Amino acid sequence: MKAKWTGILSALLASICCVGPLLLIAVGIGAGAAVISRYHWLFIAAAIVVLALAWTKYFREKTRCACEHKTMQGRRSGIVTLLIATVIVLGFGSLNISRYVFASVPASVETRTQLANGLSRVVIPVEGMTCATCEIAVRHALKRIDGVKSARVSVANNTATVEYDSARTNPEQLVAAINSTGYRASLPNKINDMAKNKNTDHRKTDSASTTFSQKAAAVTADRISVFEVPLQCPAAPQIGCGSASKPILLDLEKRPGVLQAWLNRPGTIISVVWNPDSNAQNRRDVVADLKEDSAAEMQGTPRDEAVHDFLSGKGWYRGTEVDRLSEEEAGIIAARFVRRVQAKTMLTKDKAEGLQAALTNALRKKLTGECCGPNQKEASVEQVAGKYLDPAQIKILKEAINKGVRPLPNES
């Protein structure tokens, strides 16, 4: 019965807009999830049209069989399938519509607010959310952060309201977590605070035609410096090296005059935000020290582009937050080691996945410094892989590790 398969197609179309983003985020393709969410109403509309077509086909076939005094084949399974498809389509459609119909009054976007229980609260604007699934993805990403106590996300208000322990996390980490899902978040006070410090007297002189980028450039001209740095990860050149950049960033924020220090995701730029009371000598000292780390201060158009990218709030890591890059690097290296082992010996899917997870965890601890405390010893290869490999295979793994973490000519 063609009507049944058309009904199944309508259910798939309706579920793609909501289930699809979650699946893509689960496998690390957050940008693709955001694209699907952005066009989710097209999927819902297409699902309704296809569902209507399915019911039309069903009744036409039923009428034809009645006229010909024939028994309609697959009538029971067809009607059950169409009813289920109808529930799915209407369910996903209603779920999305309800987020707008029953939306609460939009919360005002605010900076950090101290609560009576000792926690802090921040309301972060989030762009790109269009359905209930977007809320789930963003809320899940926020709750994974150590220190987050609660996260309420509203697609109708385009905000994420987070209560967190300021001793364990900060708004910048929250923004980075949201951006990792493919949706766009930024701290509205990043520019406003700078404007209050330096441009209070000139606020009325801004013309109505002044663009956002022009205002940002005027406000941040003497508050942000950007430096080109060679901090790409040797094992994965597409991302920055967390273990190499973390001590640099932490040291910078201890320097007089420095408010914040950030690394971009590719590991090519460090952005330094200066304190309002920083002086020329503070800056010269920091610039001189960064030059010793092979950093070069950016000027002109490249600098303006880097500052604009920094102010977008997407893909920048501060302090210990670069551990997230180290975690990603650990996963890449572990997958590379497992592929080398698989090239020389047979591993079941379960053993390969278990070995990769164990290696990733061990490498993560090493790269983030978690395993290197005064009373801690780094686990041996046998301890890490003994559960998944026999002695001969462990020997192969050691050979794979000895080849280094960098990709070989025939590796990705």
N, C-alpha and C positions, 0 to 999 in steps of 0.2 A: 504494500500500500504506500503510494507516494506521499499521501498526506501525513503519515506517521513520520517519515524521514524529514519532511519539511518542518514539522513541529519540533523535532529534535534540533534542527538547525536554528530555529527561533530561540530555543532555550540556551543553546551555546552562545548565540549572539548576545543575549541578555546577560549571561554570566561572565562573558569576556571582560566587560567594562569594569566589573567588580572583583572577580576572582583573578583575572589576568594580571593586574598590577601586583597583587599579593604574591603570585608565583614568580613574577619577574624580580621583585624586591628580594624574595627568598634566595634567588640564585645570583643576586648581586647586580642586577641590571635595573637600577632605580630610575635612570633616565627614560628607559622604555616604558616603565610603569607610569611615569608622569605623562608621557605622550598619550597612552591609552586613556588615562583618566581625563585628559583634556578634551577628548572627543567621545566621552562616554555616552552623551545623549544621542549621538549618531548610532551607536550600537543598540541603545534602547529603542530608538525609532525604527531601525532596521528589523529588530526582533519583533516589534508589534506588527509591522507590515508582513513579515514572513509568517507570523502566527495567524494573521487574518487569512493569508493565502492558504495555509494548511487547513484551516477550518472550512474554507470555501471548497477546497479539493475533496475534503471528507464528505461534505453534504452532497456535492455533485455526484460522487461515486455511489453514495447511498441511494440517491434518487434514481440514478441509472439502473442500479441493481433491482430496485423496487419495480421499476417500469418493465424490466425484463424478467421479473419474477425469479431472480437469482439470489442466492445467498451471498452476502458481502463477505469476502475473504478477509480475515484478520480484523474483523469489526471490533471485537473486544479489546485486543491489544492496541488498535488504532485509537479508540476513544480514550483509553487509559493514558496513552502517551500524550495525546493532545491536552488532556486535562492537567497532567503534570507539567507540560510545557507552559500552559496558560498560567498556572500557579507560579512557576519560576519567573516568567516574564513580568507578570503583575507584581510579584513580590519584590523583584529588583527595582522595578520602576517606582513602586510605592516607597521603598526604602530611600531612594534618592530624593524623591519629592518631599518626603516628610522632613528631611534635614532643613529644607527651606521654609516649609509651612509652619513648623513648630520651632523655628530657631529662636533662641533667646535674644535679648537686646544685645547688640554688639558691645563687647567689652572695650573700654578705651585702651589703646596701646600705651603701655607705661613701662617705665624702667623698673629697676629692682625695688620691691616693696618688702619691708621687714614685717613678718607676721608675729603674733603673740607667742606662738609655740617655738620660736627660734628659727624657723625656716624662712626662706625668701621666696617671693613670688614674682614671676615676670610674664608678661603677655607679649608674645612674639607674633608679628604678622607673617603669614605664610601664603605665598602665591602659588597658583597652579592646582589647588585642590578643587575638585568638582563633584565628588560623590562620597558616599559613606565609607567606601574602601580607602579613600585617601586619608580619612581620619584614623582608620585602623593602622595603616602603614606608619603614619607620623607618630601616633601614640606609642606604637610598639618600639620604634627607634628611640624615642625619648626615655621610655621605661627601662631600656637596656643600659642606660648611663648610671653609673654608680653615684648615688646621692640624690637621685630623683625620687620623690615620694609620691607625687601624683601628676598626671598630665591629662588635661581636658582639651580636646581638639574640636574645632567647629568649622565645618566647610561653609556654612552660611555666613559666618563672621570672618572667615579666613584668618583665624588666630589659633595659637596654641598657648594655653595658660598652664604654666608649670610651677609646681612648688618643689623646692629643692634645698638641699643642705649646702650652703655657700662655702663650707669648709672642704667639701669633696668635689664640687663641680662649679661651673659658672655659666652665664648666658652664652658665652662664645661657644662652649662645648655643645650646648643645646642647639644652637643655630647650625653648627657643623653636622650634628646628628640628623637634623631635619633635611639639610641639603643632601645628605648621603642617600636619601630616599628618592631623589630626583625632583622634589618640590623645592621652591625657592623661599628662603627665609633670611631675614637680616634684622639687626638690632637698630630700631629707628633712632635711638639716642646716640649712636656712634657719631653721627654727624652733628646732631643737635647739641650734644655736650660740648663739642669743639666750637660750635658757633657761639654758645653762651660765653665761653671763656675768652674768645678773641674778637668776636664780631658783634657784641651787644650794641655798641654805639653806632654801628653801621647798618643795623637791621632795616631801618626805614628807607635807606638809600638804595636797596635792591630794587631794580625795575621789575615789572610784572613779566617781562619777556626773558628774564634770566633763566637759563636752563639749569636742571639739577646738576649736571656735570660741572657747569661753570661755578655754581655755588660751592660744590664740594671742593673744587680746585682752590677757590679763594679761601675756604675755611682751613683746608689741610695743608696749604702750601708750606707753612712753617711748623707743622705738627707731625708730618709723616716723612720719613726717608726710606727709600727702597734700595736694596743692594742686590746685585746679581751674584749668585753663589753657585759653586759646583757641588751641590749636595744631593745629586741623584743617587738612587740606590743601585749599587753594582749588579745585584741579582735581578733587579727589575727597574731598568732605566726610566720607565714611564712614571715612577713615583719617587718622592723624596725619601732620603734615608733617615729614619727616625732616630736610630742609635747615634748617628753622627751629628744630627742637628739639635737633639734635645739639650746636651750640655751647653751648646752655644746660645740657645734661646733662654735657658734658665739663667745663664751668666749675664746675658744682656739685661734682663729685668732686675738684676741686682745693682746695675750701674747707675750712678747719679744721673738724673735727667731722663731716664728711660721709664716710660709707663708700661708699655707692652712690646713684645717681640713675637712675630709670626713668621711661619714658613708656608709657602704655597705648596699645593699638592705635588707638582712636578719636581720640587726641590731645587728650583732655579732662582728663587727670589726670597729674600728676607725683608720683611716690612717692620720698621721700628716706629712706634708711636711715642712722641716725646711728651714729657710733662709740661704743663703750661709754664712752669718756672725754670725749665731747663735753660742753660746758658750756652754760649758758643763754645766754651772750653769743654763742657760735658760732651757736646756733639763731636768735637774734634777728637777727643779721646776714644769715643766709641768707634768712629770712622777709622781711626788708626788701628785699633785692635781688630776690626773686621777685615782690614786689608791684609793682616797677618794670616787670616783664614782664607785668603785668596778671593775676598769679596771686593766688588767694585761698585761704587755708588752710581746709580742710574740718574740720568739727566734728560731734559728735553721730552720729546714725544714718548720714548720708551718708559720714562718715569711716569708721565701722565697716564699712560695705559695701565701700568702696574698699579698705580694708586686707585684708578677706577675699578680695576679688578678686585683689589683689596676691599674697597668699600662695598662691593656687591655682597660680601659676607660668605661667599661660596668657595669652598676648596682651600681654606686657610686654617692652619693649626698653630695653637699657642702652647708653649711650654710642654708639659707632659702629654698633651693631646697628640703629639706626634707619635706616641706609642701606637696609635691606630694605624699609622703607616707601617710601623714595625710588625704589627700583627698581620697586615696584608702581605708584607714581604715574607714573613714566616710561612704563610700559606703557599706563596708562589715557589719558594725554595723547596718546601716539603713535597709539593706536587712534582717538581722537577726530579727530586731524588727517587720518588716512587716510580716515575716513568723509566728512569735509568735501571732500576731493579727489574721492572717488568720486561725490559728489553732482553734480559738475560735469564730470567726464570719466571715460571708461571705462578701467578697469584690469583686467588679467587677475588671476586668483587668485594666481598666483606673484608677480607684480609687487607686488600689494597686500600680501602676506605679507612679501615681502622689504623693502619700504619701511617697513612697520611695525616689523620687527626692527631695521632701521638707525636709525630715529628713536628707538626705545626705547633702543638702546645709546648714542646721542648724548645723549639727555636724561638717562639714568642717570649718565653721566660728569659732566654739568653739575650735576645735583642733589646728587651725592655729593662733588663737588669734585675728582673724578679728572682732569678736563680742565683744571683751573685752576691748575696748578703754574706756577712762575716761567718755565719754558722751554716751556710748552705753550700753544697757541692753540686756541680753540674752533673746531670744524669748521664751514664754511659750509653753507648749505642745499644748494648745488650739489654740494659734496663728499659730503654724506650721501646725497642722493637722486639724484644724477646717473646712477647705475647702473640706476635703475628708471623714471625719468621723462624725457621730452623737455623742451626749453626751455619750451614752452607750459605743460606740466603743472607744471614747477617754479614757474612764475609763479603758478599756481593754489595750489600748496602754500604759497608765501609769503603769499598772501592769507589762506589758512586759518590760518596761524600768527599773522598780524597781528590776527586776531579774538580772540586770547588763549587761555589754557589752560582757563579756566573754561567749563563747559557753557553753550551758548546756550539760550534758552527752548525751542527745539524739539529739544534734544539731551539725551541721558542722561548 
